[in-house]
Amino acid sequence: MGICFGTPPAHDPRPGTNLPTSPGTSSNYSRNIVFSGTTSSSAEKSQFSEAASASVDESYLNGQFLETPNLRVFTFAELKAATKNFKSDTVLGEGGFGKVFKGWVDEKTLAPSKVGTGLMVAIKKLKSESVQGFQEWQSEVNFLGMLSHPNLVRLLGYCWEDKELLLVYEFMQKGSLENHLFRRNPAIEPLSWDRRLHIAIGAARGLAFLHTSDKKVIYRDFKASNILLDGNYNAKISDFGLAKLGPSGGESHVTTRIMGTYGYAAPEYIATGHLYVKSDVYGFGVVLLELLTGLRALDTKRPSGQHNLVDWTKPCLSSKRKLNTIMDVRMEGQYSPKAAFQAAQLTLKCLEPDPKSRPSMKDVLEALERIEAMKEKPKQSKTSSRHSFAHSRAQQPIPHRSPFNTGQ
């Protein structure tokens, strides 16, 4: 289903792996959920009551904070029935959190339905040995249970029964953006320029919604594997295991244990633990760069000096001539040089070292919409003009994994 979840061991230095996670805050629905051995306090329960009154620019975002969670509490027996007792042929993927299973529920009641009938869902099941999983499970319920937006993956419900922890999501037919950008799978059609812009705009709307509420939400782990696509390639942000409430009381940032994903995390956050709303904008810039180049943010299989995509390609973004050498060859002839250069300039702004110099996600969204609206005709590029950049990445074998990504 494309949801990335779970985390590798702390400080795993491998490309694409997650940094360690920290505890989330508590939430309440139908019954008290006990976190860290104590029942949720009234102060904790009120966190999203405050957020529910947040002022949101509906013309941009079309989303809302819910005053009460809109989740179904499933029994473990119901989810066993929905997945044929978690049969192996229902597994969609696996990550540090556990396995993701496909299941079927009634479209109206969400009660388990006969296999192959009703609504298909993705069911994430915590494995018993997962240390970080319980904390991320809390955060998913806490945030996605209170957020409603077309560009956020919908959490339908959860199960907490004895030691069993599960989450039930809407099923995303096209899997993750990561799969479409980086898997050399003949069954997956390369993403066109127009489709990449459409995906970037959808993801930007999701982040802008989180950022523009009075009680700002910092997503903290924006990356290609956490952007899921529905049947029409509409982008939805998934996996809120690392999300944090933003700064309040006039503060510019929150200070927290460093976590996220190598290659996407903002430099100021890695250096200081200071997390800004605009730390998400940096991660968005990295994904924009991946969309332009078709290359991973980090890849140790590339030649020395090219492992980190930002460090390697950032000097090319300010030059129209150099930009042409790093654009994904699979998009040749689909975009105008002017549109590509504007997208590159926007990427540069998002990747500014100083968070104060980065645009807001609202500004990023507006810039992307302007690029999408451009009517200038594409110019056919000459493949022969490509230098070794394109050649160095072509046809590199990529390990096979399920089309329903479970994380990097």
Backbone torsions as a table, in degrees:
resi	resn	phi	psi	omega
1	MET	NA	-10.6	174.2
2	GLY	95.0	-5.1	-178.4
3	ILE	-75.9	129.2	175.1
4	CYS	-91.7	132.1	-179.7
5	PHE	-154.5	163.1	-178.4
6	GLY	77.5	166.0	-178.9
7	THR	-140.4	144.1	172.7
8	PRO	-69.2	176.9	179.5
9	PRO	-56.2	154.1	-176.7
10	ALA	-54.3	138.5	175.0
11	HIS	59.7	32.6	173.5
12	ASP	-64.7	118.0	-173.0
13	PRO	-85.1	0.4	-176.1
14	ARG	-67.7	148.3	177.7
15	PRO	-58.5	138.5	174.3
16	GLY	78.9	0.9	179.7
17	THR	-90.9	159.1	-176.7
18	ASN	-85.6	146.8	168.7
19	LEU	-77.6	165.2	-176.3
20	PRO	-63.8	154.6	-178.4
21	THR	-101.5	166.3	177.7
22	SER	-127.7	162.8	-176.3
23	PRO	-60.6	145.5	173.8
24	GLY	-89.4	-173.6	175.8
25	THR	-100.8	167.6	-172.9
26	SER	-87.8	161.9	174.4
27	SER	-140.3	169.3	-176.6
28	ASN	-138.2	130.4	174.1
29	TYR	-154.8	123.3	174.6
30	SER	70.2	-38.0	174.8
31	ARG	-149.1	164.4	176.5
32	ASN	-70.0	131.9	174.4
33	ILE	-97.5	127.8	-174.7
34	VAL	-94.0	125.9	179.8
35	PHE	-121.3	136.6	177.5
36	SER	52.9	34.4	174.3
37	GLY	83.2	3.2	-179.5
38	THR	-130.4	153.9	176.9
39	THR	-76.3	146.5	-177.9
40	SER	-54.0	135.1	178.9
41	SER	-84.1	164.7	179.3
42	SER	-64.8	-33.4	178.7
43	ALA	-65.0	-41.1	179.1
44	GLU	-65.3	-40.6	-178.1
45	LYS	-65.7	-25.2	-175.5
46	SER	-85.4	-7.6	-174.3
47	GLN	-54.8	-47.0	-177.5
48	PHE	-88.1	-11.0	170.5
49	SER	-64.8	-39.4	175.3
50	GLU	-65.3	-43.3	-178.4
51	ALA	-64.2	-29.5	-177.0
52	ALA	-63.6	-25.4	-179.0
53	SER	-91.5	9.4	-176.5
54	ALA	-61.6	144.0	176.9
55	SER	-87.7	126.4	-175.9
56	VAL	-127.5	137.7	176.4
57	ASP	-76.1	95.0	-173.8
58	GLU	-64.8	-28.5	-178.4
59	SER	-63.5	-28.2	177.9
60	TYR	-92.4	-34.8	-160.0
61	LEU	-113.0	-32.2	177.6
62	ASN	50.0	45.4	179.1
63	GLY	-141.1	176.1	-179.8
64	GLN	-158.3	155.5	167.1
65	PHE	-88.2	129.2	-179.0
66	LEU	-82.7	141.7	179.3
67	GLU	-71.0	-30.9	175.1
68	THR	-134.0	147.1	-180.0
69	PRO	-60.8	141.5	179.4
70	ASN	-110.6	67.8	-175.1
71	LEU	-126.3	148.0	174.5
72	ARG	-95.7	134.4	175.9
73	VAL	-91.2	110.9	-179.5
74	PHE	-90.2	149.4	168.6
75	THR	-86.9	157.9	179.0
76	PHE	-63.7	-36.3	178.6
77	ALA	-61.6	-37.3	179.1
78	GLU	-64.6	-41.3	-178.4
79	LEU	-75.8	-28.1	171.5
80	LYS	-63.4	-42.7	179.6
81	ALA	-66.6	-37.7	-177.5
82	ALA	-68.7	-23.0	-176.2
83	THR	-114.0	15.1	-176.0
84	LYS	56.9	46.8	-179.2
85	ASN	61.5	41.4	178.7
86	PHE	54.0	43.5	-178.8
87	LYS	-63.2	147.7	-174.1
88	SER	-59.4	-31.4	-177.8
89	ASP	-76.9	0.5	175.0
90	THR	-102.1	2.0	-178.5
91	VAL	-73.2	128.0	177.6
92	LEU	-96.8	-28.4	-178.2
93	GLY	177.5	177.3	-178.2
94	GLU	-149.6	142.1	178.4
95	GLY	-144.9	-166.3	-177.6
96	GLY	-63.1	-30.2	179.4
97	PHE	-70.3	-42.1	-175.5
98	GLY	154.9	-153.7	-177.9
99	LYS	-100.2	153.5	173.7
100	VAL	-112.4	128.8	-178.1
101	PHE	-116.1	148.5	169.8
102	LYS	-88.6	144.8	179.6
103	GLY	-146.8	173.6	-178.8
104	TRP	-131.0	134.8	179.3
105	VAL	-135.2	162.0	176.4
106	ASP	-67.9	136.5	-175.1
107	GLU	-63.7	-29.4	-177.5
108	LYS	-94.9	-47.7	-174.2
109	THR	-94.3	-16.9	-174.8
110	LEU	65.7	11.9	174.1
111	ALA	-71.1	151.1	179.8
112	PRO	-54.5	140.1	178.7
113	SER	-124.1	172.1	-179.8
114	LYS	-61.7	140.5	-178.6
115	VAL	-54.2	129.4	179.3
116	GLY	89.2	-1.4	179.8
117	THR	-123.6	157.6	179.7
118	GLY	80.5	-145.9	-175.5
119	LEU	-99.7	126.9	176.4
120	MET	-80.5	135.1	-179.2
121	VAL	-130.4	164.8	174.6
122	ALA	-109.7	126.8	-175.3
123	ILE	-117.2	116.0	-178.2
124	LYS	-96.4	125.1	-174.2
125	LYS	-117.8	121.0	179.7
126	LEU	-67.7	131.0	173.5
127	LYS	-84.1	145.4	-169.3
128	SER	-60.5	-30.2	-176.7
129	GLU	-86.2	0.4	-179.0
130	SER	-72.2	122.3	-179.7
131	VAL	-83.2	-45.8	-176.5
132	GLN	-82.1	-18.7	-172.7
133	GLY	-57.7	-40.2	-177.8
134	PHE	-63.8	-40.1	179.3
135	GLN	-65.3	-41.9	-180.0
136	GLU	-69.9	-34.6	176.9
137	TRP	-60.0	-44.3	177.6
138	GLN	-58.1	-47.1	-176.1
139	SER	-65.0	-38.5	177.8
140	GLU	-59.9	-47.2	179.9
141	VAL	-65.1	-42.1	-176.6
142	ASN	-63.4	-46.2	-175.8
143	PHE	-87.6	-57.2	-175.6
144	LEU	-66.5	-22.5	175.3
145	GLY	-70.9	-17.2	-177.0
146	MET	-113.7	-2.9	-176.0
147	LEU	-110.5	136.6	177.6
148	SER	-134.8	114.8	-179.6
149	HIS	-159.6	143.3	-178.7
150	PRO	-61.2	-21.1	-177.8
151	ASN	-108.2	21.7	168.8
152	LEU	-119.7	136.3	177.8
153	VAL	-61.3	137.1	-177.1
154	ARG	-86.2	125.6	171.6
155	LEU	-89.5	120.5	-176.3
156	LEU	-87.2	-32.0	-178.3
157	GLY	178.0	-175.5	-177.8
158	TYR	-149.3	168.8	173.9
159	CYS	-136.9	130.4	170.1
160	TRP	-133.2	103.1	-176.3
161	GLU	-137.5	113.0	-172.7
162	ASP	56.1	-119.4	-179.8
163	LYS	-97.1	4.5	-177.5
164	GLU	-88.9	123.2	177.8
165	LEU	-124.1	122.0	-178.8
166	LEU	-137.8	155.8	176.7
167	LEU	-131.3	140.1	-177.0
168	VAL	-118.9	120.4	-176.0
169	TYR	-116.9	161.3	166.8
170	GLU	-63.0	148.9	-179.5
171	PHE	-88.4	131.5	-178.5
172	MET	-105.9	109.0	-167.4
173	GLN	-62.2	-34.7	-173.7
174	LYS	-94.8	4.5	178.1
175	GLY	70.9	-149.7	-173.2
176	SER	-99.3	157.5	173.9
177	LEU	-59.3	-37.0	178.9
178	GLU	-54.6	-45.5	-178.9
179	ASN	-60.1	-42.5	-175.3
180	HIS	-74.6	-29.2	-179.6
181	LEU	-83.2	-37.3	-165.7
182	PHE	-116.9	-12.8	-179.5
183	ARG	-86.6	120.7	175.7
184	ARG	-84.6	71.0	-177.4
185	ASN	-111.5	119.0	-178.0
186	PRO	-60.8	-19.4	179.6
187	ALA	-79.5	-13.8	-179.7
188	ILE	-105.7	116.0	-178.8
189	GLU	-72.5	135.2	177.7
190	PRO	-56.5	142.8	-180.0
191	LEU	-73.7	131.4	177.7
192	SER	-76.5	166.5	175.2
193	TRP	-57.1	-48.6	-178.2
194	ASP	-61.6	-39.4	-179.1
195	ARG	-69.6	-37.6	178.2
196	ARG	-64.1	-41.2	177.0
197	LEU	-63.0	-42.8	179.5
198	HIS	-59.6	-42.3	179.2
199	ILE	-66.7	-44.7	-179.8
200	ALA	-61.4	-40.5	-180.0
201	ILE	-65.9	-42.7	178.2
202	GLY	-61.9	-45.1	178.9
203	ALA	-65.0	-37.8	178.3
204	ALA	-63.7	-38.6	178.0
205	ARG	-62.8	-40.8	179.1
206	GLY	-62.1	-47.7	179.3
207	LEU	-65.9	-39.8	-180.0
208	ALA	-61.4	-38.9	177.3
209	PHE	-59.6	-44.9	-179.5
210	LEU	-64.0	-38.4	-173.0
211	HIS	-80.8	-24.7	-170.0
212	THR	-95.7	3.4	174.3
213	SER	-78.2	160.1	177.2
214	ASP	-59.9	-42.9	176.2
215	LYS	-95.0	84.7	-172.2
216	LYS	-60.8	141.9	175.1
217	VAL	-110.5	125.9	175.2
218	ILE	-98.7	121.2	-174.4
219	TYR	-72.9	-44.5	169.3
220	ARG	79.0	-12.9	-178.2
221	ASP	-138.9	49.7	-178.4
222	PHE	-75.5	122.2	-179.8
223	LYS	-163.0	167.2	-173.3
224	ALA	-61.6	-33.7	-178.3
225	SER	-74.2	-15.0	178.6
226	ASN	-98.6	5.3	174.6
227	ILE	-104.3	112.9	-177.9
228	LEU	-103.1	154.3	-174.3
229	LEU	-123.1	132.7	177.0
230	ASP	-84.9	-170.0	-175.8
231	GLY	-63.2	-20.6	179.0
232	ASN	-106.1	17.1	-179.9
233	TYR	63.3	26.6	171.1
234	ASN	-77.2	130.8	-175.4
235	ALA	-84.1	138.9	175.3
236	LYS	-136.4	133.4	179.5
237	ILE	-80.5	133.7	-178.9
238	SER	-122.8	172.7	173.0
239	ASP	62.6	88.4	179.1
240	PHE	-99.7	25.9	-178.2
241	GLY	-63.5	-24.5	-178.8
242	LEU	-109.5	5.1	-176.1
243	ALA	-64.0	148.2	179.1
244	LYS	-134.6	148.6	168.8
245	LEU	-70.2	138.4	-174.5
246	GLY	-75.7	-178.2	-176.8
247	PRO	-66.6	151.8	178.7
248	SER	-137.8	173.2	177.1
249	GLY	64.0	29.9	178.1
250	GLY	84.6	-0.9	179.2
251	GLU	-72.3	151.6	-179.8
252	SER	-91.5	-17.8	-174.7
253	HIS	-156.0	169.2	169.3
254	VAL	-114.9	148.2	179.0
255	THR	-105.5	127.5	-174.8
256	THR	-150.3	166.2	175.1
257	ARG	-59.8	137.4	-175.4
258	ILE	-72.4	126.0	177.2
259	MET	-157.4	165.2	-175.9
260	GLY	143.3	-140.5	-179.9
261	THR	-135.3	129.1	179.3
262	TYR	-55.8	136.6	179.6
263	GLY	97.4	-24.1	-179.3
264	TYR	-111.5	-26.9	-175.5
265	ALA	-67.4	140.3	-177.3
266	ALA	-68.4	144.3	-175.7
267	PRO	-61.3	-37.3	-179.2
268	GLU	-66.7	-31.5	-179.9
269	TYR	-72.9	-43.1	178.2
270	ILE	-63.0	-38.3	-175.0
271	ALA	-76.3	-35.2	-170.0
272	THR	-124.1	-19.0	-172.1
273	GLY	80.9	3.9	177.1
274	HIS	-83.7	118.3	-176.3
275	LEU	-106.2	117.2	178.9
276	TYR	-103.8	157.9	172.0
277	VAL	-55.5	-39.5	-177.9
278	LYS	-77.3	-0.5	169.4
279	SER	-64.7	-31.7	174.1
280	ASP	-64.8	-34.0	-178.5
281	VAL	-63.9	-35.8	177.0
282	TYR	-62.2	-47.1	178.3
283	GLY	-59.5	-37.9	177.1
284	PHE	-63.4	-39.6	177.8
285	GLY	-61.8	-38.1	177.5
286	VAL	-63.2	-43.1	178.8
287	VAL	-65.7	-38.8	174.8
288	LEU	-58.4	-41.1	179.0
289	LEU	-64.9	-39.0	176.0
290	GLU	-63.3	-39.3	179.0
291	LEU	-65.3	-37.7	180.0
292	LEU	-71.4	-39.8	-172.2
293	THR	-97.7	-24.3	-173.7
294	GLY	74.4	17.6	-177.7
295	LEU	-116.8	152.8	179.5
296	ARG	-72.1	151.5	177.9
297	ALA	-60.0	-37.3	177.3
298	LEU	-135.8	134.1	178.6
299	ASP	-157.0	107.5	-178.1
300	THR	-75.5	-7.1	176.4
301	LYS	-78.2	-16.1	176.3
302	ARG	-75.2	159.8	179.9
303	PRO	-57.4	158.7	178.9
304	SER	-56.7	136.1	-177.9
305	GLY	91.5	-7.8	-178.8
306	GLN	-118.9	6.5	-176.5
307	HIS	-62.2	-44.2	-178.6
308	ASN	-93.5	114.8	-173.1
309	LEU	-62.6	-40.9	-179.2
310	VAL	-63.0	-49.9	-178.9
311	ASP	-61.7	-38.0	-175.1
312	TRP	-73.6	-45.5	-169.6
313	THR	-102.3	-12.5	-176.4
314	LYS	-55.0	-39.3	178.7
315	PRO	-62.4	-21.0	-178.7
316	CYS	-82.3	-15.0	-172.3
317	LEU	-73.9	-21.3	-177.2
318	SER	-94.2	1.9	-179.5
319	SER	-123.4	125.0	179.9
320	LYS	-61.8	-38.6	-179.5
321	ARG	-67.8	-46.3	-179.2
322	LYS	-69.5	-32.7	179.5
323	LEU	-58.5	-39.0	-179.0
324	ASN	-60.6	-26.5	-177.6
325	THR	-80.2	-15.4	-178.3
326	ILE	-110.1	-6.3	179.8
327	MET	-66.9	143.4	179.6
328	ASP	-58.5	121.4	-177.5
329	VAL	-63.6	-18.5	-179.9
330	ARG	-72.5	-9.0	178.0
331	MET	-105.9	9.8	-176.5
332	GLU	-52.1	134.2	176.1
333	GLY	77.4	6.0	-175.3
334	GLN	-104.2	-11.2	-174.7
335	TYR	-134.9	156.0	174.9
336	SER	-86.4	148.3	177.2
337	PRO	-56.1	-35.6	-179.6
338	LYS	-65.4	-43.6	179.5
339	ALA	-65.0	-42.7	179.7
340	ALA	-63.4	-41.3	-178.7
341	PHE	-67.8	-38.7	176.5
342	GLN	-64.0	-38.7	176.8
343	ALA	-64.4	-37.5	178.4
344	ALA	-66.7	-40.9	178.2
345	GLN	-63.6	-39.5	176.7
346	LEU	-64.3	-41.2	177.4
347	THR	-59.6	-44.5	178.7
348	LEU	-58.9	-43.7	179.5
349	LYS	-61.5	-41.1	179.3
350	CYS	-65.4	-29.3	-175.8
351	LEU	-93.2	11.3	177.4
352	GLU	-54.9	134.9	-179.8
353	PRO	-60.3	-36.9	-179.6
354	ASP	-89.4	119.5	-178.3
355	PRO	-58.2	-28.9	179.9
356	LYS	-65.5	-24.4	-177.6
357	SER	-86.7	-9.9	180.0
358	ARG	-80.7	149.0	176.4
359	PRO	-72.0	161.9	171.9
360	SER	-74.6	163.0	177.9
361	MET	-67.3	-27.5	175.3
362	LYS	-64.0	-43.0	177.7
363	ASP	-66.6	-39.5	178.0
364	VAL	-61.0	-44.9	179.7
365	LEU	-59.8	-46.0	-179.2
366	GLU	-63.4	-38.7	178.9
367	ALA	-65.1	-42.0	178.9
368	LEU	-64.6	-38.8	178.6
369	GLU	-66.2	-34.5	176.2
370	ARG	-67.0	-40.5	178.3
371	ILE	-64.3	-41.5	-179.8
372	GLU	-63.2	-32.7	-176.4
373	ALA	-81.8	-7.0	-178.2
374	MET	-64.0	137.1	-174.9
375	LYS	-105.0	-0.1	-179.0
376	GLU	-60.2	135.7	-176.9
377	LYS	-73.5	142.8	176.5
378	PRO	-65.6	151.3	173.7
379	LYS	-109.1	132.9	-178.8
380	GLN	-67.4	124.3	178.5
381	SER	-86.2	153.1	175.7
382	LYS	-92.7	117.3	-178.4
383	THR	-58.4	-32.1	-176.9
384	SER	-65.8	-17.2	-179.1
385	SER	-80.4	-8.4	179.5
386	ARG	-68.5	140.2	174.3
387	HIS	-94.9	-165.9	-171.3
388	SER	-65.4	-10.8	178.1
389	PHE	-55.2	-53.8	-178.5
390	ALA	-64.9	-39.7	-177.2
391	HIS	-65.6	-36.2	-174.7
392	SER	-66.0	-22.8	-177.1
393	ARG	-102.4	-12.9	-172.4
394	ALA	-69.3	138.1	170.9
395	GLN	62.7	17.3	176.3
396	GLN	-69.5	129.4	-179.5
397	PRO	-65.4	137.7	178.6
398	ILE	-118.9	128.1	-178.9
399	PRO	-54.2	138.7	-179.0
400	HIS	-74.8	136.4	169.6
401	ARG	-140.1	167.5	-179.8
402	SER	-56.7	143.4	175.4
403	PRO	-63.6	-12.1	175.9
404	PHE	-100.5	94.0	-170.0
405	ASN	-64.9	141.7	177.3
406	THR	-118.5	23.6	174.0
407	GLY	117.8	160.0	-179.9
408	GLN	-92.9	NA	NA
